[in-house]
Amino acid sequence: MPGGDPLTNARIVLKAPSQRMYIEALRQGQGIGMMAREIMQRYCPERLNVMSARREPADIWLAVNPDVWSAGRVQATLSVINECFKNGTLLKVAV
């Protein structure tokens, strides 16, 4: 696997029900975690980035609950995200 070893035998000790709780656990040093560089720089700038920038392409999946798939707001959001990836533009999101 390019860039590191798979975590097939990892011992998971925390499953955070929200991104905010996950970020707080990382901030408090409660283990090793992965988070988007931009989010870590914003919320946990004191934490150490041990992975170099990823050079090879990575698949990104957009998962949507089938019950809300056809909702206008969901379709609009997916459309914006798809356009950003297609055009290579950054999408700024307030958390």
N, CA, C and O atoms as CSV, one atom per row, in Angstrom:
chain,resi,resn,atom,element,x,y,z
A,1,MET,N,N,0.850,-1.187,0.000
A,1,MET,CA,C,0.000,0.000,0.000
A,1,MET,C,C,0.888,1.239,0.000
A,1,MET,O,O,1.673,1.413,0.932
A,2,PRO,N,N,0.797,2.114,-1.012
A,2,PRO,CA,C,1.626,3.314,-1.061
A,2,PRO,C,C,1.351,4.228,0.129
A,2,PRO,O,O,0.203,4.466,0.502
A,3,GLY,N,N,2.432,4.729,0.711
A,3,GLY,CA,C,2.268,5.720,1.775
A,3,GLY,C,C,2.090,5.145,3.163
A,3,GLY,O,O,1.972,5.919,4.113
A,4,GLY,N,N,2.062,3.845,3.339
A,4,GLY,CA,C,1.910,3.318,4.685
A,4,GLY,C,C,1.359,1.912,4.714
A,4,GLY,O,O,1.092,1.302,3.679
A,5,ASP,N,N,1.198,1.420,5.909
A,5,ASP,CA,C,0.683,0.073,6.116
A,5,ASP,C,C,-0.812,0.117,6.381
A,5,ASP,O,O,-1.300,1.074,6.981
A,6,PRO,N,N,-1.552,-0.901,5.943
A,6,PRO,CA,C,-2.989,-0.935,6.235
A,6,PRO,C,C,-3.230,-1.163,7.724
A,6,PRO,O,O,-2.399,-1.758,8.410
A,7,LEU,N,N,-4.350,-0.698,8.211
A,7,LEU,CA,C,-4.695,-0.838,9.621
A,7,LEU,C,C,-5.640,-2.008,9.839
A,7,LEU,O,O,-6.643,-1.878,10.541
A,8,THR,N,N,-5.327,-3.141,9.243
A,8,THR,CA,C,-6.228,-4.287,9.344
A,8,THR,C,C,-6.293,-4.873,10.744
A,8,THR,O,O,-7.306,-5.468,11.113
A,9,ASN,N,N,-5.247,-4.722,11.522
A,9,ASN,CA,C,-5.226,-5.274,12.875
A,9,ASN,C,C,-5.316,-4.180,13.932
A,9,ASN,O,O,-4.927,-4.401,15.079
A,10,ALA,N,N,-5.809,-3.034,13.575
A,10,ALA,CA,C,-5.887,-1.913,14.512
A,10,ALA,C,C,-6.872,-2.213,15.629
A,10,ALA,O,O,-7.897,-2.860,15.411
A,11,ARG,N,N,-6.556,-1.740,16.818
A,11,ARG,CA,C,-7.462,-1.880,17.959
A,11,ARG,C,C,-8.198,-0.556,18.131
A,11,ARG,O,O,-7.608,0.425,18.586
A,12,ILE,N,N,-9.448,-0.519,17.782
A,12,ILE,CA,C,-10.239,0.706,17.861
A,12,ILE,C,C,-10.784,0.835,19.273
A,12,ILE,O,O,-11.484,-0.049,19.766
A,13,VAL,N,N,-10.452,1.958,19.923
A,13,VAL,CA,C,-10.899,2.157,21.305
A,13,VAL,C,C,-11.895,3.305,21.438
A,13,VAL,O,O,-12.472,3.503,22.506
A,14,LEU,N,N,-12.099,4.056,20.367
A,14,LEU,CA,C,-13.052,5.166,20.413
A,14,LEU,C,C,-13.775,5.251,19.081
A,14,LEU,O,O,-13.147,5.274,18.023
A,15,LYS,N,N,-15.083,5.296,19.138
A,15,LYS,CA,C,-15.897,5.578,17.959
A,15,LYS,C,C,-16.690,6.825,18.294
A,15,LYS,O,O,-17.680,6.762,19.023
A,16,ALA,N,N,-16.258,7.954,17.764
A,16,ALA,CA,C,-16.892,9.231,18.073
A,16,ALA,C,C,-18.167,9.385,17.254
A,16,ALA,O,O,-18.146,9.179,16.040
A,17,PRO,N,N,-19.281,9.745,17.897
A,17,PRO,CA,C,-20.540,9.895,17.179
A,17,PRO,C,C,-20.632,11.186,16.366
A,17,PRO,O,O,-21.576,11.360,15.595
A,18,SER,N,N,-19.664,12.092,16.527
A,18,SER,CA,C,-19.695,13.332,15.752
A,18,SER,C,C,-18.270,13.765,15.435
A,18,SER,O,O,-17.319,13.371,16.111
A,19,GLN,N,N,-18.140,14.583,14.396
A,19,GLN,CA,C,-16.820,15.077,14.017
A,19,GLN,C,C,-16.234,15.956,15.116
A,19,GLN,O,O,-15.028,15.918,15.359
A,20,ARG,N,N,-17.068,16.742,15.780
A,20,ARG,CA,C,-16.574,17.598,16.866
A,20,ARG,C,C,-15.975,16.774,17.999
A,20,ARG,O,O,-14.933,17.136,18.545
A,21,MET,N,N,-16.623,15.674,18.353
A,21,MET,CA,C,-16.085,14.812,19.411
A,21,MET,C,C,-14.782,14.152,18.962
A,21,MET,O,O,-13.855,13.995,19.756
A,22,TYR,N,N,-14.716,13.774,17.708
A,22,TYR,CA,C,-13.497,13.171,17.161
A,22,TYR,C,C,-12.348,14.166,17.212
A,22,TYR,O,O,-11.244,13.825,17.636
A,23,ILE,N,N,-12.608,15.407,16.776
A,23,ILE,CA,C,-11.584,16.453,16.809
A,23,ILE,C,C,-11.123,16.696,18.239
A,23,ILE,O,O,-9.925,16.827,18.491
A,24,GLU,N,N,-12.059,16.755,19.171
A,24,GLU,CA,C,-11.702,16.992,20.573
A,24,GLU,C,C,-10.861,15.842,21.121
A,24,GLU,O,O,-9.916,16.076,21.875
A,25,ALA,N,N,-11.188,14.607,20.756
A,25,ALA,CA,C,-10.386,13.464,21.201
A,25,ALA,C,C,-8.964,13.571,20.651
A,25,ALA,O,O,-8.003,13.300,21.370
A,26,LEU,N,N,-8.822,13.964,19.383
A,26,LEU,CA,C,-7.491,14.149,18.810
A,26,LEU,C,C,-6.759,15.290,19.505
A,26,LEU,O,O,-5.566,15.187,19.790
A,27,ARG,N,N,-7.471,16.369,19.773
A,27,ARG,CA,C,-6.871,17.527,20.445
A,27,ARG,C,C,-6.326,17.136,21.818
A,27,ARG,O,O,-5.266,17.611,22.228
A,28,GLN,N,N,-7.045,16.279,22.518
A,28,GLN,CA,C,-6.632,15.862,23.857
A,28,GLN,C,C,-5.583,14.752,23.831
A,28,GLN,O,O,-5.114,14.309,24.878
A,29,GLY,N,N,-5.220,14.309,22.630
A,29,GLY,CA,C,-4.189,13.287,22.521
A,29,GLY,C,C,-4.641,11.897,22.908
A,29,GLY,O,O,-3.856,11.114,23.443
A,30,GLN,N,N,-5.897,11.581,22.645
A,30,GLN,CA,C,-6.448,10.285,23.041
A,30,GLN,C,C,-6.226,9.209,21.987
A,30,GLN,O,O,-7.085,8.349,21.794
A,31,GLY,N,N,-5.106,9.245,21.316
A,31,GLY,CA,C,-4.802,8.207,20.344
A,31,GLY,C,C,-4.366,8.776,19.013
A,31,GLY,O,O,-4.018,9.952,18.897
A,32,ILE,N,N,-4.392,7.926,18.024
A,32,ILE,CA,C,-3.993,8.292,16.669
A,32,ILE,C,C,-5.248,8.386,15.828
A,32,ILE,O,O,-6.126,7.528,15.917
A,33,GLY,N,N,-5.338,9.420,15.015
A,33,GLY,CA,C,-6.504,9.570,14.162
A,33,GLY,C,C,-6.140,10.241,12.860
A,33,GLY,O,O,-5.082,10.857,12.736
A,34,MET,N,N,-7.019,10.117,11.900
A,34,MET,CA,C,-6.826,10.768,10.607
A,34,MET,C,C,-7.914,11.807,10.421
A,34,MET,O,O,-9.080,11.576,10.743
A,35,MET,N,N,-7.517,12.944,9.903
A,35,MET,CA,C,-8.461,14.035,9.672
A,35,MET,C,C,-7.922,14.856,8.510
A,35,MET,O,O,-6.711,14.907,8.298
A,36,ALA,N,N,-8.793,15.489,7.768
A,36,ALA,CA,C,-8.374,16.347,6.662
A,36,ALA,C,C,-7.417,17.418,7.179
A,36,ALA,O,O,-7.640,18.017,8.231
A,37,ARG,N,N,-6.359,17.642,6.427
A,37,ARG,CA,C,-5.321,18.602,6.819
A,37,ARG,C,C,-5.899,19.973,7.157
A,37,ARG,O,O,-5.501,20.580,8.151
A,38,GLU,N,N,-6.828,20.469,6.347
A,38,GLU,CA,C,-7.389,21.800,6.567
A,38,GLU,C,C,-8.124,21.884,7.902
A,38,GLU,O,O,-8.045,22.899,8.594
A,39,ILE,N,N,-8.829,20.830,8.258
A,39,ILE,CA,C,-9.560,20.814,9.532
A,39,ILE,C,C,-8.584,20.775,10.696
A,39,ILE,O,O,-8.757,21.497,11.678
A,40,MET,N,N,-7.555,19.935,10.593
A,40,MET,CA,C,-6.570,19.855,11.674
A,40,MET,C,C,-5.823,21.175,11.839
A,40,MET,O,O,-5.572,21.602,12.967
A,41,GLN,N,N,-5.466,21.826,10.737
A,41,GLN,CA,C,-4.762,23.104,10.833
A,41,GLN,C,C,-5.633,24.154,11.505
A,41,GLN,O,O,-5.129,25.029,12.209
A,42,ARG,N,N,-6.924,24.067,11.291
A,42,ARG,CA,C,-7.836,25.052,11.876
A,42,ARG,C,C,-8.113,24.782,13.351
A,42,ARG,O,O,-8.089,25.708,14.162
A,43,TYR,N,N,-8.375,23.526,13.708
A,43,TYR,CA,C,-8.822,23.208,15.060
A,43,TYR,C,C,-7.734,22.634,15.969
A,43,TYR,O,O,-7.834,22.740,17.192
A,44,CYS,N,N,-6.714,22.040,15.397
A,44,CYS,CA,C,-5.658,21.408,16.209
A,44,CYS,C,C,-4.281,21.735,15.629
A,44,CYS,O,O,-3.520,20.818,15.319
A,45,PRO,N,N,-3.939,23.023,15.475
A,45,PRO,CA,C,-2.663,23.353,14.833
A,45,PRO,C,C,-1.451,22.854,15.612
A,45,PRO,O,O,-0.360,22.729,15.056
A,46,GLU,N,N,-1.642,22.569,16.902
A,46,GLU,CA,C,-0.519,22.097,17.720
A,46,GLU,C,C,-0.212,20.619,17.500
A,46,GLU,O,O,0.838,20.144,17.934
A,47,ARG,N,N,-1.086,19.894,16.848
A,47,ARG,CA,C,-0.879,18.461,16.612
A,47,ARG,C,C,0.078,18.253,15.445
A,47,ARG,O,O,0.149,19.079,14.535
A,48,LEU,N,N,0.795,17.170,15.477
A,48,LEU,CA,C,1.828,16.864,14.503
A,48,LEU,C,C,1.250,16.101,13.316
A,48,LEU,O,O,0.538,15.111,13.489
A,49,ASN,N,N,1.559,16.565,12.126
A,49,ASN,CA,C,1.173,15.866,10.901
A,49,ASN,C,C,2.312,14.920,10.536
A,49,ASN,O,O,3.412,15.368,10.210
A,50,VAL,N,N,2.058,13.635,10.588
A,50,VAL,CA,C,3.116,12.661,10.315
A,50,VAL,C,C,3.013,12.062,8.919
A,50,VAL,O,O,3.841,11.232,8.542
A,51,MET,N,N,2.017,12.466,8.153
A,51,MET,CA,C,1.867,11.951,6.794
A,51,MET,C,C,2.209,13.050,5.801
A,51,MET,O,O,1.768,14.189,5.951
A,52,SER,N,N,2.991,12.709,4.796
A,52,SER,CA,C,3.289,13.682,3.761
A,52,SER,C,C,2.044,13.890,2.907
A,52,SER,O,O,1.108,13.092,2.943
A,53,ALA,N,N,2.051,14.966,2.147
A,53,ALA,CA,C,0.907,15.250,1.273
A,53,ALA,C,C,0.708,14.082,0.312
A,53,ALA,O,O,1.673,13.534,-0.222
A,54,ARG,N,N,-0.514,13.718,0.105
A,54,ARG,CA,C,-0.845,12.577,-0.752
A,54,ARG,C,C,-0.708,12.998,-2.211
A,54,ARG,O,O,-1.314,13.980,-2.640
A,55,ARG,N,N,0.073,12.268,-2.954
A,55,ARG,CA,C,0.307,12.598,-4.360
A,55,ARG,C,C,-0.590,11.803,-5.305
A,55,ARG,O,O,-1.029,12.317,-6.334
A,56,GLU,N,N,-0.856,10.560,-4.955
A,56,GLU,CA,C,-1.659,9.723,-5.850
A,56,GLU,C,C,-3.141,10.025,-5.637
A,56,GLU,O,O,-3.547,10.403,-4.538
A,57,PRO,N,N,-3.942,9.861,-6.676
A,57,PRO,CA,C,-5.377,10.128,-6.524
A,57,PRO,C,C,-6.026,9.162,-5.532
A,57,PRO,O,O,-5.587,8.025,-5.363
A,58,ALA,N,N,-7.056,9.637,-4.901
A,58,ALA,CA,C,-7.802,8.810,-3.949
A,58,ALA,C,C,-9.281,8.894,-4.281
A,58,ALA,O,O,-9.786,9.955,-4.649
A,59,ASP,N,N,-9.966,7.778,-4.151
A,59,ASP,CA,C,-11.413,7.771,-4.361
A,59,ASP,C,C,-12.104,8.463,-3.197
A,59,ASP,O,O,-11.742,8.261,-2.038
A,60,ILE,N,N,-13.080,9.263,-3.508
A,60,ILE,CA,C,-13.908,9.904,-2.488
A,60,ILE,C,C,-15.351,9.560,-2.816
A,60,ILE,O,O,-15.814,9.780,-3.935
A,61,TRP,N,N,-16.045,9.027,-1.846
A,61,TRP,CA,C,-17.426,8.608,-2.033
A,61,TRP,C,C,-18.357,9.583,-1.339
A,61,TRP,O,O,-18.099,10.010,-0.213
A,62,LEU,N,N,-19.427,9.928,-2.009
A,62,LEU,CA,C,-20.494,10.717,-1.400
A,62,LEU,C,C,-21.630,9.750,-1.090
A,62,LEU,O,O,-22.267,9.219,-2.000
A,63,ALA,N,N,-21.876,9.529,0.173
A,63,ALA,CA,C,-22.931,8.603,0.588
A,63,ALA,C,C,-24.148,9.397,1.034
A,63,ALA,O,O,-24.037,10.322,1.839
A,64,VAL,N,N,-25.292,9.034,0.514
A,64,VAL,CA,C,-26.529,9.747,0.829
A,64,VAL,C,C,-27.611,8.736,1.197
A,64,VAL,O,O,-27.777,7.715,0.529
A,65,ASN,N,N,-28.324,9.027,2.241
A,65,ASN,CA,C,-29.438,8.187,2.666
A,65,ASN,C,C,-30.494,8.176,1.557
A,65,ASN,O,O,-30.887,9.244,1.087
A,66,PRO,N,N,-30.961,7.008,1.128
A,66,PRO,CA,C,-31.953,6.932,0.053
A,66,PRO,C,C,-33.244,7.692,0.355
A,66,PRO,O,O,-33.939,8.126,-0.564
A,67,ASP,N,N,-33.564,7.854,1.632
A,67,ASP,CA,C,-34.794,8.561,2.000
A,67,ASP,C,C,-34.743,10.048,1.674
A,67,ASP,O,O,-35.788,10.677,1.506
A,68,VAL,N,N,-33.537,10.622,1.583
A,68,VAL,CA,C,-33.427,12.067,1.327
A,68,VAL,C,C,-32.755,12.371,-0.008
A,68,VAL,O,O,-32.551,13.536,-0.351
A,69,TRP,N,N,-32.411,11.330,-0.760
A,69,TRP,CA,C,-31.689,11.497,-2.016
A,69,TRP,C,C,-32.353,12.496,-2.958
A,69,TRP,O,O,-31.659,13.306,-3.572
A,70,SER,N,N,-33.656,12.460,-3.086
A,70,SER,CA,C,-34.341,13.309,-4.065
A,70,SER,C,C,-34.657,14.710,-3.544
A,70,SER,O,O,-35.179,15.533,-4.295
A,71,ALA,N,N,-34.358,14.997,-2.293
A,71,ALA,CA,C,-34.636,16.331,-1.735
A,71,ALA,C,C,-33.812,17.381,-2.473
A,71,ALA,O,O,-32.638,17.164,-2.776
A,72,GLY,N,N,-34.429,18.505,-2.756
A,72,GLY,CA,C,-33.773,19.580,-3.498
A,72,GLY,C,C,-32.482,20.057,-2.855
A,72,GLY,O,O,-31.484,20.269,-3.545
A,73,ARG,N,N,-32.495,20.229,-1.534
A,73,ARG,CA,C,-31.290,20.706,-0.838
A,73,ARG,C,C,-30.148,19.702,-0.948
A,73,ARG,O,O,-28.988,20.088,-1.096
A,74,VAL,N,N,-30.473,18.424,-0.877
A,74,VAL,CA,C,-29.442,17.389,-0.992
A,74,VAL,C,C,-28.867,17.393,-2.405
A,74,VAL,O,O,-27.649,17.342,-2.575
A,75,GLN,N,N,-29.722,17.451,-3.410
A,75,GLN,CA,C,-29.256,17.479,-4.794
A,75,GLN,C,C,-28.409,18.717,-5.073
A,75,GLN,O,O,-27.402,18.636,-5.777
A,76,ALA,N,N,-28.813,19.869,-4.521
A,76,ALA,CA,C,-28.042,21.104,-4.702
A,76,ALA,C,C,-26.663,20.979,-4.062
A,76,ALA,O,O,-25.662,21.393,-4.646
A,77,THR,N,N,-26.617,20.409,-2.867
A,77,THR,CA,C,-25.337,20.228,-2.172
A,77,THR,C,C,-24.422,19.293,-2.949
A,77,THR,O,O,-23.241,19.589,-3.133
A,78,LEU,N,N,-24.959,18.165,-3.407
A,78,LEU,CA,C,-24.164,17.219,-4.185
A,78,LEU,C,C,-23.663,17.845,-5.480
A,78,LEU,O,O,-22.539,17.581,-5.909
A,79,SER,N,N,-24.484,18.663,-6.093
A,79,SER,CA,C,-24.098,19.329,-7.330
A,79,SER,C,C,-22.910,20.266,-7.104
A,79,SER,O,O,-21.972,20.286,-7.901
A,80,VAL,N,N,-22.950,21.041,-6.019
A,80,VAL,CA,C,-21.853,21.963,-5.703
A,80,VAL,C,C,-20.568,21.186,-5.424
A,80,VAL,O,O,-19.501,21.545,-5.923
A,81,ILE,N,N,-20.669,20.131,-4.635
A,81,ILE,CA,C,-19.485,19.326,-4.314
A,81,ILE,C,C,-18.894,18.720,-5.582
A,81,ILE,O,O,-17.680,18.760,-5.780
A,82,ASN,N,N,-19.743,18.159,-6.442
A,82,ASN,CA,C,-19.261,17.573,-7.697
A,82,ASN,C,C,-18.584,18.610,-8.579
A,82,ASN,O,O,-17.544,18.325,-9.172
A,83,GLU,N,N,-19.149,19.801,-8.678
A,83,GLU,CA,C,-18.555,20.869,-9.487
A,83,GLU,C,C,-17.193,21.280,-8.949
A,83,GLU,O,O,-16.261,21.511,-9.720
A,84,CYS,N,N,-17.074,21.370,-7.629
A,84,CYS,CA,C,-15.792,21.741,-7.022
A,84,CYS,C,C,-14.712,20.727,-7.375
A,84,CYS,O,O,-13.587,21.109,-7.697
A,85,PHE,N,N,-15.041,19.436,-7.316
A,85,PHE,CA,C,-14.059,18.419,-7.667
A,85,PHE,C,C,-13.752,18.448,-9.159
A,85,PHE,O,O,-12.602,18.275,-9.562
A,86,LYS,N,N,-14.768,18.663,-9.972
A,86,LYS,CA,C,-14.574,18.691,-11.417
A,86,LYS,C,C,-13.678,19.857,-11.829
A,86,LYS,O,O,-12.818,19.707,-12.697
A,87,ASN,N,N,-13.881,21.029,-11.197
A,87,ASN,CA,C,-13.128,22.231,-11.541
A,87,ASN,C,C,-11.825,22.365,-10.766
A,87,ASN,O,O,-10.996,23.214,-11.092
A,88,GLY,N,N,-11.636,21.541,-9.749
A,88,GLY,CA,C,-10.432,21.644,-8.933
A,88,GLY,C,C,-10.438,22.837,-8.002
A,88,GLY,O,O,-9.379,23.287,-7.565
A,89,THR,N,N,-11.617,23.357,-7.692
A,89,THR,CA,C,-11.704,24.503,-6.785
A,89,THR,C,C,-11.915,24.021,-5.358
A,89,THR,O,O,-12.424,22.926,-5.119
A,90,LEU,N,N,-11.514,24.857,-4.425
A,90,LEU,CA,C,-11.691,24.525,-3.013
A,90,LEU,C,C,-13.081,24.916,-2.560
A,90,LEU,O,O,-13.639,25.921,-3.002
A,91,LEU,N,N,-13.617,24.125,-1.692
A,91,LEU,CA,C,-14.929,24.397,-1.109
A,91,LEU,C,C,-14.715,24.744,0.352
A,91,LEU,O,O,-14.268,23.898,1.127
A,92,LYS,N,N,-15.025,25.974,0.743
A,92,LYS,CA,C,-14.875,26.399,2.133
A,92,LYS,C,C,-16.163,26.074,2.872
A,92,LYS,O,O,-17.248,26.476,2.451
A,93,VAL,N,N,-16.040,25.351,3.966
A,93,VAL,CA,C,-17.199,24.935,4.748
A,93,VAL,C,C,-17.040,25.428,6.167
A,93,VAL,O,O,-15.992,25.227,6.781
A,94,ALA,N,N,-18.070,26.072,6.697
A,94,ALA,CA,C,-18.054,26.497,8.097
A,94,ALA,C,C,-18.461,25.315,8.957
A,94,ALA,O,O,-19.482,24.673,8.708
A,95,VAL,N,N,-17.659,25.033,9.965
A,95,VAL,CA,C,-17.953,23.904,10.857
A,95,VAL,C,C,-18.416,24.439,12.187
A,95,VAL,O,O,-18.718,23.662,13.093
